[in-house]
């Protein structure tokens, strides 16, 4: 057998993940906030990308139930769900000859003539935001909301007013820096004293004084100390309450008989003590001034059509609007050299691919959301109890996509329905077999279990076996361990614990 180099020609097929394909996959699973951040980065990197500012010139948008049904809206797979196909961003979506001087009248906000009614809503919002009123042109400081103070600023001011010694202030500043989001400082006094080079007694004294700062209970090393400080501030830290705080684990397990013996009180006194414990704040730092979280912006909007059908459309507030400046590319290419032309050609291809990927992302979200809501139309009419079993494979086969694509589309995407705002993943539930052969949604069964326990009488509690029997009478074939698992997922205690709690409260 001869050994030597030789030349061969082979033909094969392979799947290669190009950078453009990776970008399209990333955009598909991004939330609308992540897409907006990604576009901001691309606008800085690519000189040929521009933001479509013409869409911001529209002052008012009609309500969902007042918008006319577009002529291009098509029925989804023969169902009564309609999809607005004309909601994707387009260059001709907004007029280019708009005169911005016509958006506001020149006569001032007191002019109520018919000729100046256009833009009245916008003017009212502008003056309300600037602190002006309709009585004059003055600027009133009391109409301006103050900047929210952070918890650390609030504690720093109390620290400066409470301690004059620089060493004590240094210890207090160190405690503020170690404060966890719940308001605890789990580090022991000995460790803090060794790190700061001060006596442990001084650290303990500063911590004890700072635990009385507003909100009371901060800087405590554990839950018991946090609650004890709040009770001491209310002058309610008696020996019986101290014994109750020493046995919080028994309180969590609702072993009230043992707690009565340990605290030396009867059932009525124990119920009052438990009510006082529940009135305390176990995490005093969480509800102070963490700032309002931004509201969730739905990716898909759902509304009634003219004929009683359901119409889905993409939320225009979350749709990115980009333009590719081909005129700038042509002007610079004529004057630039070879390297400049290669650079602009690369950026032009990247910009066109990004715009195409964004449009494909919008169409995919709309297509998948429409199929999901078509299969869950009973939920829109009857509520959570009418959810149907649904898996990714069902949607993937219906829209001719891969299951991984459907999973990326439904992750962190929200739809605004007449029954509220839901994540698309919410409508995917496993199936539970029925007695007659019909399957039931696991989410609907959990909803039914919550309703049965919530409606039980004060003198009788439903055991898991009783819930199983009731569900089987309704046609749901479910095991007892499944009921226990769903009950624990709903954070509902067992029947024994509920019975003990009702006995004490009664």
N, C-alpha and C positions, 0 to 999 in steps of 0.2 A: 504494500500500500504506500503510494507516494505521498509525501508531505510537502506542502508548498502553498504559497498564497494563490488565491484565485478570486475572480470577480463574479458575483452573482447578483441578479436583479429579482427582488421579491416585492409583491404587492400585498398590503394588509390594511386593515381598518382598525382605528383606535380612537378612543374618546379622550380629548385633551381639554382640560379646563383652562381656557384662555383668560387673561385678566379682565376682558370685557364680560365674559360669562360669570366670573366670580363677582364682578360688580353688580350685575343684574340680580344674582342670587342674594347678595347682601341687601340690595334695595328692597327686595321682595319681603324679607323678614324684618326690616327696620320698622319702627313705629313712626308716626308722622313727625314727632319731635326729632328723632334721629335722622330722618330724611332731611328735615330743615337744616340741621347742623351739618350734614354731609354736603348739602347744596351750598351752604355758606363757604365751606372749605373749597369746593370746586370753583366758586365765583372768584375766590382769591387766586387760585392757581391758573385758571384758564381765562385769558384775556378776551376770548371770543364768546364767552357766556355773558348774558345780560339778564337781569331780572325784568319781567314783564310788569312794568309799573302802571300800565293802562287799566288793569283790573282794579287798582286801588282808587280810581276816580269815581267809582260808583258809590253814591252816598247811602242809599237804602236798597235793600234787597227784599223782594216780596216774601211773605210768609210761605211756609211749605204748602199749606192748604190753599193758597191763593195763586200758586204758580200754574200756568197752563201746561197741559200735558204735551210734551214735545212730539212732533210728528214722526221722529225717528225712533221713538221708544218701541221696543219689540217685546213680544211675549216670551217668557222664559220657559222653554220646553213644554209649551202648551198649557201652562198653569195660569193662574190669575195674577201672578206677580209680574210686574212690568219693570224694566230696567231702563233708566235714562241714559241712552247711549250718547247723547249730545253734551254731556257734562264734563268731558275731558278738556284740558287746557288747549286753547288754539290761539293762533296769532290774531285771527279776526274776531276774537271773542268780545273785545271792547273797541269802541270807536276811537279812531286816531285823530279826528278833527274836533275833539271836545274842547270847549272853551271854559277853562277853569274859573274865569271871572264871572261866569253865569251861575256858578254853584252857590254863591252867597250874594245877598242883596247888598246894595251900597247905602241903604237908608238906615242901617242900625237895627238892633234887635227889638226895638220898641215899635217898629213899623209893622203894622198888622194888615197892610193892604193886600188885596188878592194877588197883586203882582209880585209880592215878596213872600208868598206862602211857601214857595219851593225852597227847600233847605231849612225849614223852620225847626225840624227835629234835630238837624245837625247843629244849628246855632244854640238850641237849648242845652244840648250836651256839652258844647264848648264852654258856655258861660257857667254851667254847673261845675265843670271840672276846674275852671280858673278861679272860682270863689266869688263870682259876680252874681248879682241878683237883678231882678227886673225893675228895681226902684231907682237905679242910677248906674253910673259908670264906675263906682268906687270898688275898691278891692278890700274885702273884709277878711282879716286874718283868722277869725273864728270859724270860717267856712273851709279852712284848709286842714286836712287831716295831718296829724303829727307823725313823724317817723316812728315805727315801732322799736322799742328798746329790747335789746337782747337780754337773756337771763344773766349773762356774765357782766354786762354793764350794770344791771340792777344790783347784783351782788357786790360788784366793785364799789358802788356808791355807798352801800351799807357798810362795807369793810372800812372805808375811809372815815365814816362817821362813828364807827364803834370802837376802833383801835387807834390810839395815838402813838404807840410804840412802833418803830420801824420793824423790829423783829417780829412782833405779832402780825403786822401787815404782810410781812414776807411769808409767814406761815399761812395766813389766810389766802394770799394770792396763789400759793402752791396748792392749797385745797381746792380753790376754784378751778385751777388748771386740770386737776385730776377728776373733776366732776363728770360722771357718766351721764348719758342721756336720760336715765331714770332718776337721777338726783343722788346717787350713792357715791361714796368714796370707800371702796373695799380695802384700801391699804391700811394696815394697822398703824397705831400711833408710834410703836417702837421703830418701825421701818421709816416712817416720816421723820422721826427725831434723828435717826442715824443719818438720813440723807441730808437734813438741814443743819446738823451739828448743834442741836438744841436739846434741852432736857425733855424727856417724854411727858413730864407733868405739864409743861408749857404748851406742848402740842395738844394734849388732851383738853386743856382749859380753853384754848382757842377754838377747837372743834366743837366743844360743848356750847360755847357761846354762839358760834355760827350756825348751829343746828336750830337756833331760834330765829334765824333770819327769815325774811319773807321770800318765798313760801316756806312755812315751817316744815321741818323734817328733812331738809337737805343735809348732805355731808354725813349721813348716818352710814355705818359700816354694813348694816343688814336691815332686813324688813322689820324685825322686832323693835330695834332701836328707833327706826323711823316712826313707827306707830306709837311707841311709848312717848316720844317727844311731843307728838301732836296731842296725845291724851293728857300729858302733863301741862301743856299750855291751856287746856280746857279744865284743868283741876279735876281730872277723872281717873288718874292713875292710882287707884287704890290697890290693896293686896289681891282682891279677887280679879281685877282687870290684869294685874301683872301675871297672875297664874294663868289667865287665859292667853296672854301673849307668849308665855313660855310653852304653850301647847298648841301652837297654830297648826301643826300637822294634824292633830285630832280635829280641829275645826274644819280643816279642808276635807277630812273624811266624814264629817258630820256625825261624829261620835259624841252626841250631846249628853248622853247619860254619864259617860266618863268625865266629861268636862264639868258637869254639875258636881260630881264628887270631888274633883280636884280643886275647883274654885269655891266650894262650900256655899253654893247658891241653889235656889230652886229653878224650875223650868221657866218661870216668868222673868226672873232676874237675868237668867242666861240669855233669853231672847232679847232683852233690852241691851245687854252688853254686846251681843252680836250685831245688833242694829247700830250701835255706836262705832264698832269696828268697821262696818261697811260704809259708814259716813266719812271715814278718813280717806286720805289720798296716799295709796301705797307707792306711787311714783310722782312725787311733787314737781319734778322738773319737766314732765312730758307736756302738761297742758298750759305752760306759762305763756311763752311767746315764740314758739317754734316757727311762726309764720304760716300763712295760709298756703296750702299746697295748690298748685295750679289745677284747674278743673280738667277732667278728661275730655278731650275733643274727639267726638266720634268720627270714624273714617267713612262710614256709610250712613245716609239718612233714609228713613223709611216714612212714607206718607200714603194717605188714601188717594186713589185716583178718582176721576170723574164718575166712573162706572162702579165704584166700590171696590176696585182692584187695589192691590198693593204696588206701590212704585218705589223703586230703590234708585238712589242717585248718590254720587260721591259728594262728600262735604266740600264745597268750594273753598272754605276757610283753611283746609288742610292740603289742598292741592298745590303743589309747587308749580310756579309759572316761570318758565325760562325761555329765552330767545337766543338763537345763534346769530351772531353778527357777521353775516356773510359779506356785507359791504365793507366792514373793517378789514376782513381777511383779504378781499380783492384789492383794497387800496394799499395795504401794507405789502402784499406780495409783489405788486408792480415795482415798488421802490426798494425792496430788500434784496439781499443776496441769497446765495444758495442755502446757507444755514438758516436764515430767517424763514425762507419758504418751507424748508423741511419742518421747522418748528411749528409754523402755523398750520401746515398740513396735518401734523400729528394732533394739534389742539383742535382743529376742525373735526377730525374723525372722532376724537374723544367727546366733544360737545354733542355731535349728532347722535352718538351712541347713548349718551346720558339722557338726552331728550327722548329717544326711542325707548330706553329702559323704563323711564318714568311713566310714559304712556302705557307701556305693556304692563307695568305694575298696577296702574289704576284699572285697566281693563280686567286683569286677573282677579283683583280684589272684588270688583263688582260682579264678576261672573260667579265666583265661589260664594259670595254672600247671598246672591240671588238664589242659588241652588239650595243653600242651607235653609233660608227662610221659606222656600217653597215646600221643603219637607217638614218644616216645623210650623206650618200655617195654623195648626190647631192650638199652638201655644199663644198665638196672637189673639185668639178668640176666647180660650178657656183658661189660660194662665199656666203656671208651672206644672200643675197636675196633669196637663195634657201634652207634656213633652214626649216625643217619640225616641226610641233608641236610634242612635246615629253614630257611625264610625267614619273615619277618614276614607276608607276604601269606597264607601257608598258615594261620597261626593267626588272622589277621584275618578270613578268609573263614569259618573254622569257628565262631568265637564271635560273628560278626556285628558286628565293630567295625572302626574305621579302623586302618590300619597305624601311624599316629602314636600312637594310643592304646595299641596293643600295645607299641610301642617305649618309651613312657613307663612302662608297667607293668613291663616286664622290666628296665629300667635300674636298677641298684643294689638289686635285690631278690634275696634269697637263699632257697634251699630246702635243707632238711636231708634228704638221701636216705640210704638204707642204704650207699651208696658214698661218702658224705662230703657236705660243704657246698659247694654250687655256686651261682654267679650264674645267673639265668635266661637271661641273654644267652649263657652258655656253650653252651647247647643249640642255638643258631642258627649253623649252619655252611653254607658254600657247597657246591655239588655238583660232584663230579669225575666225568666220564663213565667208564663201564666198557666193557670190551671186548665184553661180551655185551649191552650196552644198559642194564644196571642202574647207577645212579649211586651214588657213594660220598661219604661226608662228608669234608670237608677236614681236620677235626680227627682223624678216625680214620686218615686217611692220614699225617698228621704223627706220630701215635702209632706207627704202623707203621714209619716211617722212623727214629724214635728207637730203637725196639726192634731194628731191623736193625743199626744202627751200634753199639749197645751190645753186641750179641752177636757182633760180628766178631772173628776170631781175632787174636792179637797179631802174627802174621807176615803177615797179609793185611788190607788195608783196602779197603772197598767204595767205588768211585768213584761219581759221580752216574749215569753210564751203567749201571753194574752195578745200582744201586738201581732205575733205571727199568725195566731188564729183569726184575728180580725182581718188581716191582709189576705189570708187565704179565702175568707168569705167574700172578699172583693175581687177575687180572681188572680191574686199574685202568689205565685209559688216561691216562697222565700224561706231560708233556713234561719234558725235562731241566732247563730253566730253572725250572720249577715246583718240582722237587725241590731245586734249589740255593736257591731262595727260602725254602722251608720249612726247609731245613737251617740257613740263616743266621738265620731267625727263632727256631730252637731253640738258637742260639748254639753250634753244632757246627762246628768247623773243617773245612776241605776235606780230602780224602783225602791230599793231599801233606803238609799240615801234620800230620795225625794220624800219617802214616807216619814223619815226622821225629821226632815226640815219642816214638813207640814205640821207634824206633831208639836214642834217647838213654837212655830208661828201661831198655831191654833191656841 
